[in-house]
Amino acid sequence: MKNFFRTLFLILLLIGFQYNSNAAEKVEYLKTDWSFKGLFGKFDRASLQRGYQVYTEVCSSCHSMKYLSYRNLAEKGGPEFSEEQVKAIAASFEVKDGPNADGDMFTRPGKLSDKFVMPYENKKAAQAANGGAYPPDMSVLVKARGGGVDYIYSLLQGYEDPPLGVTLDDGVYYNKYMYGNKIKMANQLSDGLVEYSDGTNATVEQMSKDVTTFLMWAAEPHLESRHQMGFKAIVYLIILTVLVYFSMKKIWSRIETEV
Amino acid sequence: MSDHEYTPKSKFGKWFNDRLPLLTLANHLTDYPTPKNLNYWWTFGGILTFCLITQIVTGLVLAMHYIAHADMAFDSVEHIMRDVNYGWLIRYIHANGASMFFLAVYIHIFRSLFYGSYKAPREIIWIIGIIIYLLMMAAAFMGYVLPWGQMSFWGATVITNLFSAIPLVGEGIVTWLWGGYSVDNPTLTRFFTLHYLIPFLILGLVVLHIWALHVPGNNNPVGIDIKKPSKDTVPFHPYIVIKDGFALLMFMIVFAFFVFYTPNILGHADNYIEADPLVTPAHIVPEWYLLPFYAILRSVPDKLLGVVAMLSAIFILAALPWLDTSKIRSAVFRPLYRQFYWILVADVLILGYVGAMPAEGLYLLVARIATAYYFLHFLVILPVLGFKERTLPLPLSITEPVLGGSPNLAVAKKKSEFK
């Protein structure tokens, strides 16, 4: 049996190795300690709330988040604003609704059930306003990029002057973590850009971390319950496996064969 | 087949069984004499059945919430992930379940290769198995298209375009497959329909696969024919049931780890970007389990020949019972074959690796050599080996190899544990 598992392990290792080498670009991303990684990983509530603030005050003027609703902000495992807070947040947005009884469209203050209001009417409008580049929807952005949170976190801090010999067109910026190093989004963050209500010092690093945490939650809103359930499921399986192992030994002891 | 007549004890049981012999079947399945020296590599049959059932059950639930429409598919998957109760769990089980299914099937196939399970009288079991494997690949490919992400769309475009390599009618066939002039909504809806159908075809074939297995009975690590039932066998229940159950639980721990802790590691990040026909991803790669064949496809410079090579790589397996000329089943008694076997394993892993890399320079060269070796193994090495190889003497039975006076008893015992 030992041999069996050794071989199996080697094969798994090889497959795993193949997969890792799949991530072709070998840029060293900036590292930080993410509270949501690991077996018991949870979101840092305060960081999520600050991240939401950065998103609304900075990112949301160009980037939509079409799969999120305001109610999500109050749900368990997320930023967990109080219901009053979220109602106030929702009400601060103008939502287009209708048609009403007269057949006219109208605007009203947002409700919990509304999706996050989009910055542009449609993709074309977004492109027109951004020199042809479409600011991607941020709902699942973290999962849609190879490096995940580390990539987004690094990108936000990766703006530099272009090295000698690299010329940039108008509206194109140099970022050392971007694929091909050319990005159409200008550097958005600068120290003290937002004023955190909890008094945290809004450095570029801090804001990058907070908003990336927020994006991770947006992409995986059930991450916390997934981790909790996973731990229980695996502990349960291990205990059951041990019990079944001893039952198996007992049953096979009736005949003279090793199992 | 165990073949004492079975009569139910109760009167009703007898009445029912005379009309529909389900109880006889149940009795056959529990009593089914199984070689007692089966090692853990034999537990993957049961694990695969578990995988199939898991995929069908989770797939049914997903289908209740999924919308097969080019404009709504991506949104509906996000709806499942966010708003459907435990939708994230069901989807992650289904998505990772596909990978687990292939992991298990590859182990199952390579077990068969090592112990010669495809040889007479088990050719039909083997061929049904290959058909199941083909259907699995079709189902997995179409399933990957359904979320309608970038890799879905471009993967579908690349694979369906392969048919255009067919002379004369190729272009027409591709248009017919697409239901239009590009991969679009009609393609998505038919892929969804077929993705829903294929698992049930597989289920039917699995029944045949097991039926065909129960005629000659299991092969075993020593690879010799055994008398059934005898001291060499144990009844399927409880001996094999509990052992399969134990192995399945170990497998489920690995499975659970993927689902709960790294649910997206086996997928491609680009598939979280909604399909866009105007933007081609930098590298279009299939899922890991198709990479060896993708490498073979790309290693041939000509498109048509590439497709032919890729398909041959699969279909050559169906001819394996006749390509392998050795009468000895188990590699335990075939010292040379054993070495070529491991070279083949390495060769396939290398193909998988280069399949994930861009087809250029050294990667392409390696892919070509590995492709050539793959065919060399089946077309030249195996047939020749059967005639040239000096095999080790076989024991007479599993329990009483001593009677045969085999000098290789120690070898047989040790090797049958498989290293």
Boltz contact constraints between the chains, C-beta under 6 A:
constraints:
  - contact:
      token1: [A, 3]
      token2: [B, 419]
      max_distance: 6.0
  - contact:
      token1: [A, 4]
      token2: [B, 40]
      max_distance: 6.0
  - contact:
      token1: [A, 14]
      token2: [B, 349]
      max_distance: 6.0
  - contact:
      token1: [A, 18]
      token2: [B, 352]
      max_distance: 6.0
  - contact:
      token1: [A, 18]
      token2: [B, 353]
      max_distance: 6.0
  - contact:
      token1: [A, 22]
      token2: [B, 356]
      max_distance: 6.0
  - contact:
      token1: [A, 67]
      token2: [B, 78]
      max_distance: 6.0
  - contact:
      token1: [A, 140]
      token2: [B, 272]
      max_distance: 6.0
  - contact:
      token1: [A, 143]
      token2: [B, 264]
      max_distance: 6.0
  - contact:
      token1: [A, 143]
      token2: [B, 272]
      max_distance: 6.0
  - contact:
      token1: [A, 144]
      token2: [B, 269]
      max_distance: 6.0
  - contact:
      token1: [A, 144]
      token2: [B, 272]
      max_distance: 6.0
  - contact:
      token1: [A, 144]
      token2: [B, 273]
      max_distance: 6.0
  - contact:
      token1: [A, 145]
      token2: [B, 269]
      max_distance: 6.0
  - contact:
      token1: [A, 146]
      token2: [B, 269]
      max_distance: 6.0
  - contact:
      token1: [A, 221]
      token2: [B, 82]
      max_distance: 6.0
  - contact:
      token1: [A, 222]
      token2: [B, 88]
      max_distance: 6.0
  - contact:
      token1: [A, 226]
      token2: [B, 260]
      max_distance: 6.0
  - contact:
      token1: [A, 230]
      token2: [B, 260]
      max_distance: 6.0
  - contact:
      token1: [A, 230]
      token2: [B, 261]
      max_distance: 6.0
  - contact:
      token1: [A, 233]
      token2: [B, 256]
      max_distance: 6.0
  - contact:
      token1: [A, 234]
      token2: [B, 256]
      max_distance: 6.0
  - contact:
      token1: [A, 237]
      token2: [B, 252]
      max_distance: 6.0
  - contact:
      token1: [A, 237]
      token2: [B, 253]
      max_distance: 6.0
  - contact:
      token1: [A, 240]
      token2: [B, 249]
      max_distance: 6.0
  - contact:
      token1: [A, 241]
      token2: [B, 249]
      max_distance: 6.0
  - contact:
      token1: [A, 244]
      token2: [B, 245]
      max_distance: 6.0
  - contact:
      token1: [A, 244]
      token2: [B, 246]
      max_distance: 6.0
  - contact:
      token1: [A, 244]
      token2: [B, 249]
      max_distance: 6.0
  - contact:
      token1: [A, 245]
      token2: [B, 246]
      max_distance: 6.0
  - contact:
      token1: [A, 247]
      token2: [B, 242]
      max_distance: 6.0
  - contact:
      token1: [A, 248]
      token2: [B, 242]
      max_distance: 6.0
  - contact:
      token1: [A, 248]
      token2: [B, 243]
      max_distance: 6.0
  - contact:
      token1: [A, 248]
      token2: [B, 246]
      max_distance: 6.0
  - contact:
      token1: [A, 251]
      token2: [B, 238]
      max_distance: 6.0
  - contact:
      token1: [A, 251]
      token2: [B, 242]
      max_distance: 6.0
  - contact:
      token1: [A, 257]
      token2: [B, 36]
      max_distance: 6.0
